[in-house]
């Protein structure tokens, strides 16, 4: 199991970015969450197969049609410290 956290900047709030991210993550069999941050970015936390996380990382570079992604910063959180349920992919 691999975990990755992404901070996505650009026009990513108010353009269904989180809902589309959830759909992509679930289709890839990933668990985690996508949530808006106060600074205008979206945080995406994903746990699962490494290849699936890489596919999500590629998708995050452009996002859904109404979004404009200016940048994606990635880090690797410790899995036990992740604030999420063990199943599914939440949007907050």
N, C-alpha and C positions, 0 to 999 in steps of 0.2 A: 504494500500500500504506500502511496506517495501523497504528499500534501503540498499544495502551493497556494499562495495568496497573491492576488493581482490587484493593483490600484490603477484604474483606467481613467484617464483624463480626456477632456474634450467636451463635445456636446453629447453627454451620456446620461443626463437626467431629464425626465419628461419626454423621452422618445422611445419608450418601451424596451430600453436596454436590459433592465433586470429580468423582465419576463422572457425575452428572447434568450438571455443567458441561461435562465433556468431550463428552458426547453432544450437548448444545446447540451447542457450538462446532463440532464436526465436521459437524453438520447445516447449519450456516451457512457451512461452507467455511473456517473459521478455523484457524490454527496457533497453537501456544503451549503453555501448561501451567497446571495448577491444583495448588497445594501448600499443605499445612498449615503454619502458622507457629507458633512456640513460644508466642506470646501468645494463641492461640486463634482468630486470624483465618485466613482463606484468602486467599492471593494468587492472582490470575488474571491471566495475561499472554496477550494475544491479538493476533494480527497477521493482517491481511487487508483485505477491502473495508470501507470506512467505514460503510456502511449495515448490514452484518452485525455489526460491532462495536457499533453502536448498539442493535441487536436483542438482542445478548448483554447489554449494559449494562442494558437494560430487564428482562430475565429475572433478572439477578443481584439486582435489588431485592427479589425474593421467593424465588427459588431453588426447590428441590424441596419436596414436601409436608411432610416431617419437619423441615425447617429453619425457623429463625426469623431473618430478616435484620434486624438493628438499624441497620446503616449500610453504605454503600458509598462508599469514597474512591477517586478516579480520578486517575491521572497518565499522562503520555505518555513512555515511555522511548524512547531512541534505538534504532532497529531493529538496527544492527550490534552493539550491546553486549548484546543479549538472549541469555541462556544457554539455548538450546534448539535442537533440531534444526530443519532447514529444512522438514520435513514432519511432519504429524500434530499431535496434541494429547496431551501426556503428563500423567500424574497422579503426584504425588510427595508 
